[in-house]
Amino acid sequence: MELSPLPCGTIYNAAAIAVDETYSASGQVLLLGGRAEDFTATSSVRLVDLATGVCTPQADLLNTRSYFAAARLLDGGIVCAGGGVACAAMWGASVKGALEAAWMWRELPAMSVGRSGCSGRVLSDGRFAVLGGFSTGGCTSSCEALTLGDDEH
């Protein structure tokens, strides 16, 4: 089924994360980063309603990112890594355990190498694994697992 065009413009190499579908007839997606039609990388985050195509701006990423890995964490937060930079970031409640607290981005410990075109997945124990990609030295076969929470590393 073809959906409405995005009023927020052309974008590619962004990450898309599904969100709670109870607020939309066709679902909602967070669209993170990517590149615009003029090839510039962006730090924008938009909540896209698939039924209407409406793009609602959210808190921007801490860095511009494209060709990066992103996933939904077990607690509902979002984590992203790569995109040509060695840093990773997490979007979650500003106060742990607070139900109505504002969500914000915060930087996580740096990875050992900046990478683009990597893949990432949340593991059953809550860690975020970042695999492969390419860096200034070329393609890499390295893998890193970010431990999140009280013991971030």
LINSUL-V952668 format. One record per backbone hydrogen bond with DSSP energy under -0.5 kcal/mol. CO is the residue of the C=O (numbers start at 1). NH is the residue of the N-H. Records with the same first field share a line. If there is no record, write none. Layout:
CO: NH, NH
This chain:
6: 9
10: 37
12: 35
13: 67
15: 32
17: 30
19: 28
20: 23
21: 24
27: 50, 51
28: 19
29: 31, 48
30: 17, 32
31: 46
32: 15
34: 42
35: 12
36: 39
40: 36
42: 65
43: 61
44: 33
45: 58
46: 31, 48
47: 49, 56
48: 29, 50
49: 53
50: 4
53: 7
54: 49, 56
55: 57
56: 47
65: 34, 42
67: 83, 117, 118
69: 81
71: 79
73: 76
77: 73
78: 91
79: 71
80: 89
81: 69
85: 115
86: 111
87: 82
88: 108
89: 80
90: 92, 106
91: 78
92: 104
94: 96
95: 98
97: 99
98: 101
102: 94
104: 92
106: 90
108: 88
115: 83, 84, 85
116: 134
119: 131
121: 129
123: 126
127: 123, 129
128: 146
129: 121
130: 144
131: 119
133: 140
134: 116
135: 138
138: 135
142: 132
144: 130, 146
145: 147
146: 128, 148
147: 153
149: 152
